[in-house]
């Protein structure tokens, strides 16, 4: 419990400092001199519904909101992935008199996340940032995960049609896993972001977040997102994306242990989850 309170207080203090920076008089006075402010929002929508001999329902939404000042940027990304399906049909009764049972659809995948980041430019090639991430990943046995992070970074290239940044910082993680329970630990974060226009209507985006722990050297986590977007109009586009989530020390789960001869459950065993989760999606993008 003390560690949990420390983790919660860290996140609260981090967000309080973030809000103070936004509301501080010197910051506000400086930004009031900017004649124009710019904001943007992009929403990715993907939905697959299958009925008949198969019964599946997959729904994914990702939204990215950005607000830019002359020397600062606030971004918020949130997303959800839900996938459900029905088990195979089965019959109850005898061979001459039976009833076909169609199981109700069950939720196979439920992931949701939120990422808030504030970046302040010091000069053309140097910036600092603070961020707060939260997520829930039921298939990976992660009930909740909260990460507060802060650090500095470099903008190596920033011109029309091409942006490349790297960042380096420290973080603090509070996570609740199904079997392991609640844990808190400090670590480090490495990050890169690339946006490149390869044609008048085509854009490539790539970003990678690498998190490590100071306590356990091989406890590393990666979140990678790569995409290609083709604009149809100024507000509508099509996107193909690949997200990779990697945990070198995955969470544990307990599964049924069956007798190999009789096929009945005789107990339970604890095994690790898969280290890598991948999600490939084609989406309709709405920009405004």
Buried (B, 14 or more C-beta within 10 A) or exposed (E): EEEBEEBEEBBEEBBEBBEEBEEEEEBEEBBEEEEEEEEEEBBBBBEEEEEEEEBBBBBBBBBBBBBBBEBBBBBBBBBBBBBBBBEEEEEEEEEEEEEEEEEEEEEBBBBBBBBBBBBBBEEEEEBBBBBBBBBBBBBBBBBEBBBBBBBEBEBEEEEEEEBBBBBEBEBBBBBBBBEEEBBBBEBBBBBBBBBBBEEEEEBBBBBBBBBBBEEEEEBBBBBBBBBBBEBEEEEEBEBEBBBBBBBBBBBBBEEEEEEEEEEEEEEEEEEEBEEEBEBEBEBBBBBE
